[in-house]
Amino acid sequence: MLSFSSSKSFTMGKGLPDLQSLSNSFSESISIRLNPPMTVNFRSRPFQIRAIDAAQPYDLEAHLRTQFKKSNTLKIGIIGFGNFGQFLAKTFVKQGHTVLAHSRTNYVDVARKLGISFFHDSHDLCEEHPEVVLLCSSIISTKSVLQSLPFQRLRRNTLFVDVLSVKEFPRNLFLDILPAEFDILCTHPMFGPESGKYGWAGLPFVYDKVRIGNDEFRIARCAKFLDIFAREGCRMVEMTCAEHDRYAAESQFITHTMGRVLERFGLESTEINTKGYETLLNLVENTAGDSFDLYYGLFVYNKNAMEQLERLDMAFESIKKEIFGYMHRLYRRQLFEEEGGSGASKEKKVEQKLLLDGSARDHPSDTVSPNGAVPEPPSVKQKP
């Protein structure tokens, strides 16, 4: 026969017993009496609660929030994290997108402050499988940068985007170098860190969907990227790369050319600046911050730029001839009015000697019409 006894006991009241009292009760010694008489004492270990086996509530709200974020944001890998790349990245991060960056220069501190993951090696960035690869390199280095990327480490349907100031050049480059499975979107935000520092509202954003897959995911991904700029208020303009380059040569290239000419000219602010002069000063300020590589790229990689430069040179020469011609006519008129008729008579004789066939012609009028028009050339009279 077995009987148990404990040096302490506890009573069960209403509800559950206090866990601390249970622990104290079971920490005392326990005696076992046997028949025939024999006593064995056991020293029990303190009673402790090791775990609570209770179901945790499912956070449906957090799950839905995560799913919504994934459906409306992108993982964007920026190749070329210089001035313009950082400028765009700030807005990407502000809108909640995940941004990765790679550049030849070490921008790890800058990236950390912006909440961006920086990779020294492009292989490491590509292994993160960004949905969008954004090229922010200079125009002249784009080909070498693109050829250096490990395409085999990316997903087979990755979207490639460029933001160069010329469009036919990167379009042809993408089509020649990228695998056929990759999507291609050529874009040009027609603003920069200076012109867009107070916001992008109303600023033009040009794009051309060169090659976008037909499935719903790829179409939605392209739309989400374009929506980044639409949400900031950009004026979205869809046109072909060829159309862009033709318009850009007439606008952007001429703007940069005049800005650099005025910078070399040494344009300075004065105490009596007019509104027009302030516009010229702002033009110099906006273009002076851009590298010469950008201007060189606008000229070399846009086949329309040479024609515009020649037209600009012809226009400048035309203005010089017009103003010098006007000044010359006024000077001649004043000179001959002071000399009287004798001056005109002497000139007529000189002209007569210059005519090889012995003919004479009337002396041209030095009178300048009110509208500045040049008088008709004199008629030639045959000798009787």
Summary of the structure (lengths in Angstrom):
residues: 384
radius of gyration: 41.6
end to end distance: 167.2
largest distance: 172.4
contacts: 986
relative contact order: 0.06
helix: 46%
strand: 16%
